[in-house]
């Protein structure tokens, strides 16, 4: 674990004392600095006061809706936000991600998974935006020259396929919703009904990049939500 991760400040916003205690004890064991808030209003106040490096945020709060808290924090902060959400609320996940959250973990969650998500989000936040080449094992993406290579061989991609890959790979480890992909790749001209185009292009990319496109290693599907490019661990 790098120094930045060891001293990273994490704000936990959750109204359940037992969840806060579980998160506090576990995350302190990983040498994170922990701050807590039990309500949305306090979460916003603490975020301003503490300036956390990352926020773990339960969407179901007694006073403010979690999305309102997220909106207030996002008005001034770019700190990564990981939301905790019930497994059966796909719409909550989509709205939270579109509203500025970086990732989500569904309840009940494993602490190992949460810590991994935290590390990815912190690393992503600290990565230089000017990194010219992204490498994922045998796959390399040269962002300057727009060249993609797999096992040293150049992969021929259409402009749209490349743009889709670029958006996913530069957010490696994070969930990107279908709406975010449509907006970033096709611009404001897209409509929600265009999501079938997205599936077609993802299929094309997988055929070109995956050894077995039915069991993808790079472009992972988050059912009902969007896609997650594999983390650079």
C-alpha positions in Angstrom: 0.0 0.0 0.0 1.4 3.4 -1.0 1.9 6.3 1.4 -1.0 8.2 -0.1 -3.4 5.3 0.6 -2.1 4.8 4.2 -2.9 8.4 5.2 -6.0 8.8 3.1 -9.0 10.4 5.0 -12.3 8.6 4.5 -15.6 10.0 5.5 -18.4 7.4 6.3 -21.9 8.8 6.0 -24.4 6.2 7.4 -27.2 6.3 9.9 -26.6 2.7 11.2 -24.1 2.7 14.1 -23.2 -0.9 13.6 -22.4 -0.3 9.9 -20.2 2.7 10.9 -18.4 0.7 13.5 -17.8 -2.2 11.1 -16.4 0.2 8.5 -14.4 2.2 11.0 -12.7 -0.9 12.6 -12.0 -2.5 9.3 -10.7 0.6 7.4 -8.6 1.7 10.4 -6.9 -1.7 10.2 -5.9 -0.8 6.6 -4.5 2.5 8.1 -7.1 4.8 6.7 -8.0 7.9 8.7 -11.8 7.7 9.5 -14.4 10.4 10.0 -18.1 9.7 10.5 -21.5 11.3 10.0 -24.9 9.8 10.9 -27.1 12.1 8.9 -27.0 13.7 5.5 -26.7 17.3 6.8 -23.8 16.2 9.0 -22.2 14.4 6.1 -22.2 17.6 4.0 -20.8 19.6 7.0 -18.1 17.0 7.7 -17.1 16.9 4.0 -16.5 20.7 4.0 -14.6 20.5 7.3 -12.5 17.4 6.8 -11.9 17.6 3.1 -11.8 13.8 2.8 -9.9 11.9 0.1 -12.9 9.6 -0.3 -16.5 9.3 0.9 -18.4 6.0 1.7 -22.0 7.0 1.5 -25.2 5.1 2.3 -28.0 6.3 0.0 -30.8 5.6 2.6 -30.5 8.4 5.2 -33.2 9.6 7.6 -33.0 13.3 6.9 -31.8 14.0 3.3 -32.0 11.7 0.4 -28.6 10.3 -0.4 -28.7 11.8 -3.9 -29.3 15.3 -2.4 -26.2 14.8 -0.2 -24.2 13.7 -3.2 -25.4 16.7 -5.2 -24.3 19.1 -2.5 -20.9 17.6 -2.1 -20.4 17.4 -5.9 -21.1 21.1 -6.2 -17.5 21.8 -4.9 -15.7 18.5 -4.3 -14.2 15.9 -6.7 -13.4 13.4 -4.0 -14.4 9.9 -5.0 -17.7 8.8 -3.6 -18.6 5.1 -3.2 -22.3 4.6 -2.4 -23.7 1.7 -0.3 -27.0 0.5 -1.8 -29.5 -2.3 -1.5 -28.9 -5.1 -4.0 -32.4 -4.8 -5.6 -32.3 -1.1 -6.4 -30.7 -0.9 -9.8 -32.3 2.5 -10.5 -30.6 3.9 -7.4 -27.2 2.7 -8.6 -27.7 4.3 -12.0 -29.0 7.6 -10.6 -26.2 7.7 -8.1 -23.5 7.1 -10.7 -25.0 9.6 -13.1 -25.3 12.1 -10.2 -21.5 12.0 -9.6 -20.8 8.8 -7.5 -17.7 6.9 -8.6 -18.8 3.4 -7.7 -21.2 1.4 -5.6 -21.1 -1.6 -3.3 -24.4 -3.5 -2.7 -25.5 -4.7 0.7 -24.7 -7.1 2.1 -21.1 -6.4 1.0 -17.8 -8.1 1.7 -15.2 -5.8 3.3 -12.5 -7.1 1.0 -14.6 -6.0 -2.0 -15.1 -2.5 -0.4 -11.4 -2.0 0.4 -10.6 -3.0 -3.2 -13.1 -0.5 -4.6 -11.7 2.2 -2.2 -8.1 1.5 -3.5 -9.2 1.7 -7.1 -11.1 5.0 -6.5 -8.2 6.6 -4.6 -5.7 5.5 -7.3 -8.0 6.7 -10.1 -8.3 10.1 -8.3 -4.5 10.5 -8.0 -3.6 9.1 -11.4 -2.2 11.7 -13.8 -4.8 12.7 -16.4 -1.8 13.1 -18.8 -0.7 9.4 -18.6 0.0 8.8 -22.3 -0.3 5.0 -22.4 -2.6 2.7 -20.4 -1.5 -0.9 -20.0 -3.6 -3.9 -19.0 -1.4 -7.0 -19.2 -1.1 -7.7 -23.0 -3.4 -4.8 -23.9 -1.9 -1.3 -24.4 -3.8 1.9 -25.3 -1.7 4.8 -26.6 -3.9 7.8 -25.8 -1.7 10.3 -27.7 -1.5 8.4 -31.0 -4.8 6.5 -30.6 -3.1 3.2 -31.1 -4.3 0.0 -29.5 -2.1 -3.1 -29.3 -2.8 -6.6 -28.1 0.1 -9.0 -27.6 2.3 -6.5 -29.5 -0.1 -6.6 -32.5 -2.0 -3.5 -33.6 -5.8 -3.8 -33.2 -7.8 -2.0 -35.9 -10.7 -0.1 -34.3 -13.2 2.2 -35.9 -13.3 5.8 -34.4 -16.4 5.0 -32.4 -14.9 1.7 -31.0 -11.7 3.5 -30.0 -13.6 6.3 -28.3 -15.7 3.7 -26.4 -12.6 1.9 -25.3 -10.9 5.1 -24.3 -13.8 6.2 -22.1 -14.0 2.7 -20.4 -10.2 2.3 -20.0 -9.5 5.7 -18.6 -12.2 4.9 -15.9 -10.7 1.4 -15.3 -12.2 -0.2 -12.2 -15.1 2.2 -12.1 -18.7 1.5 -13.3 -19.7 3.6 -16.2 -23.4 3.8 -16.9 -25.0 3.2 -20.3 -26.1 6.9 -20.2 -22.6 8.1 -19.4 -21.1 6.1 -22.3 -23.8 7.2 -24.7 -23.2 10.9 -23.7 -19.4 10.7 -23.8 -19.1 8.7 -27.1 -22.1 9.9 -29.1 -22.6 13.4 -27.4 -25.8 15.1 -26.6 -27.5 13.8 -29.8 -28.1 10.4 -28.2 -31.4 9.2 -26.8 -32.1 6.5 -24.3 -33.4 4.3 -27.1 -29.9 4.2 -28.6 -28.7 1.9 -25.9 -28.9 -1.0 -28.3 -26.1 0.6 -30.4 -24.0 0.5 -27.3 -24.5 -3.3 -26.9 -23.5 -3.7 -30.5 -20.3 -1.7 -30.2 -19.4 -3.4 -26.9 -19.9 -6.7 -28.8 -17.5 -5.6 -31.6 -14.9 -4.5 -29.1 -15.0 -7.8 -27.2 -14.6 -9.7 -30.4 -11.4 -7.7 -31.1 -10.0 -7.7 -27.6 -11.2 -10.7 -25.7 -9.8 -14.2 -26.1 -13.3 -15.5 -25.4 -15.9 -12.7 -25.9 -18.5 -14.8 -24.0 -16.2 -14.7 -20.9 -14.7 -11.2 -21.1 -11.6 -10.3 -19.2 -11.4 -6.6 -20.0 -14.9 -5.2 -20.5 -17.2 -6.5 -17.7 -20.9 -6.1 -17.7 -22.6 -4.6 -14.6 -26.1 -6.0 -15.2 -28.8 -3.4 -15.6 -26.4 -0.6 -14.9 -23.5 -0.3 -17.4 -19.9 -1.6 -17.8 -16.7 -1.7 -15.8 -13.3 -2.0 -17.5 -11.0 -4.2 -15.4 -8.9 -2.6 -12.7 -5.2 -2.1 -13.3 -4.1 -4.2 -10.3 
